[in-house]
Amino acid sequence: MLENRIRLVIKLVIIYTIYTEMAIMLTEEAAQRAQKYLLRRGKGLGIRLGVRTTGCSGLAYTLEYADALAPEDQVFESRGVKIVVDPKSLACLDGTELDFAREGLKEGFKFNNPNAKDPCGCGESFRV
């Protein structure tokens, strides 16, 4: 009985260590834009970041409003904005900084992901 409890505690410590060391951050500009969009929308817990399978290189980023949490979701807070990520996506997004950038006439959120490798030519997908 005691042995099972010790194993459970060790597993919980390992899980806690893994998830507390993982992080996703927002730049000041990205946080201001996210807060502005959430305020304009009038509802939502925060933003949901993720990846999906698609494109030439295999993965593409997703960014949506987070209205609810799944039991397995991980929640981070950066500059006052809650960031919700599912466990599968977290493995690909750990260490990512979300920025809001203007490039010419285009503006939008930009993922600065240290895990991304081999982006495709169109810039829409990547692999890790």
URVEN-V582050 format. One record per residue. N is the residue number from 1. RES is the residue in one small letter. PSI is psi in radians with two decimals (none if undefined). OMEGA is omega in radians with two decimals (none if undefined). Layout:
N & RES & PSI & OMEGA
N & RES & PSI & OMEGA
//
This chain:
1 & m & -0.88 & 3.13
2 & l & -0.67 & 3.13
3 & e & -0.72 & 3.10
4 & n & -0.70 & 3.11
5 & r & -0.71 & 3.12
6 & i & -0.77 & 3.10
7 & r & -0.75 & 3.13
8 & l & -0.77 & 3.12
9 & v & -0.75 & 3.13
10 & i & -0.77 & 3.11
11 & k & -0.76 & 3.13
12 & l & -0.69 & 3.10
13 & v & -0.75 & 3.12
14 & i & -0.82 & 3.13
15 & i & -0.79 & 3.13
16 & y & -0.77 & -3.13
17 & t & -0.77 & -3.14
18 & i & -0.88 & -3.04
19 & y & -0.48 & 3.12
20 & t & -0.38 & 3.10
21 & e & -0.31 & 3.12
22 & m & 2.61 & -3.11
23 & a & 2.64 & 2.98
24 & i & 2.33 & -3.05
25 & m & 2.77 & 3.04
26 & l & 2.50 & 2.96
27 & t & 2.91 & 3.12
28 & e & -0.76 & 3.14
29 & e & -0.75 & 3.13
30 & a & -0.72 & 3.13
31 & a & -0.75 & 3.12
32 & q & -0.75 & 3.12
33 & r & -0.76 & 3.14
34 & a & -0.79 & 3.11
35 & q & -0.72 & 3.12
36 & k & -0.81 & -3.13
37 & y & -0.71 & 3.12
38 & l & -0.70 & 3.11
39 & l & -0.78 & 3.12
40 & r & -0.67 & 3.14
41 & r & -0.59 & 3.07
42 & g & 0.03 & 3.09
43 & k & 2.93 & 3.11
44 & g & 2.53 & 3.11
45 & l & -0.52 & -3.06
46 & g & -2.56 & 3.12
47 & i & 2.59 & 3.12
48 & r & 2.14 & 3.08
49 & l & 2.56 & 3.12
50 & g & -3.09 & 3.03
51 & v & 2.65 & 3.06
52 & r & 2.74 & 3.13
53 & t & 2.18 & -3.14
54 & t & 3.02 & 2.97
55 & g & -3.09 & -3.08
56 & c & -0.67 & -3.05
57 & s & -0.19 & 3.01
58 & g & -0.68 & -3.08
59 & l & 2.59 & 3.04
60 & a & 2.64 & 3.14
61 & y & 2.60 & 2.98
62 & t & 2.55 & 3.10
63 & l & 2.10 & -3.08
64 & e & 2.97 & 2.96
65 & y & 2.52 & 3.07
66 & a & 1.93 & 3.13
67 & d & -0.35 & -3.12
68 & a & 2.80 & 3.12
69 & l & 2.40 & 2.97
70 & a & 2.70 & -3.11
71 & p & -0.56 & -3.09
72 & e & -0.09 & -3.13
73 & d & 2.54 & 3.01
74 & q & 2.42 & -3.12
75 & v & 2.23 & 3.06
76 & f & 2.77 & 3.01
77 & e & 2.29 & 3.13
78 & s & 2.13 & 3.11
79 & r & 0.67 & 3.07
80 & g & 0.07 & -3.14
81 & v & 2.28 & 3.07
82 & k & 2.34 & 3.13
83 & i & 2.13 & -3.11
84 & v & 2.31 & -3.10
85 & v & 2.37 & 3.06
86 & d & 2.72 & -3.06
87 & p & -0.67 & -3.14
88 & k & -0.76 & -3.13
89 & s & -0.58 & -3.10
90 & l & -0.64 & 3.11
91 & a & -0.56 & -3.14
92 & c & -0.43 & -3.01
93 & l & -0.08 & -3.11
94 & d & 2.25 & 3.12
95 & g & 0.01 & -3.11
96 & t & 2.49 & 2.99
97 & e & 2.20 & 3.10
98 & l & 2.19 & -3.12
99 & d & 2.88 & 2.99
100 & f & 2.10 & -3.02
101 & a & 2.65 & 3.01
102 & r & 2.23 & 3.10
103 & e & 1.78 & -3.08
104 & g & -2.20 & 3.14
105 & l & -0.11 & -3.12
106 & k & 2.51 & 3.01
107 & e & 2.64 & 3.14
108 & g & 3.13 & 3.13
109 & f & 2.48 & -3.11
110 & k & 2.25 & 3.13
111 & f & 2.09 & 3.01
112 & n & 1.61 & -2.98
113 & n & 1.99 & -3.14
114 & p & -0.25 & -3.12
115 & n & -0.27 & -3.05
116 & a & 2.34 & 3.09
117 & k & 2.73 & 3.05
118 & d & 1.06 & 3.06
119 & p & 2.59 & 3.13
120 & c & 2.91 & -3.11
121 & g & -0.58 & -3.12
122 & c & -0.20 & 3.10
123 & g & 0.16 & -3.09
124 & e & -0.31 & -3.10
125 & s & 2.91 & -3.09
126 & f & 3.07 & 2.99
127 & r & 2.85 & 3.12
128 & v & none & none
//
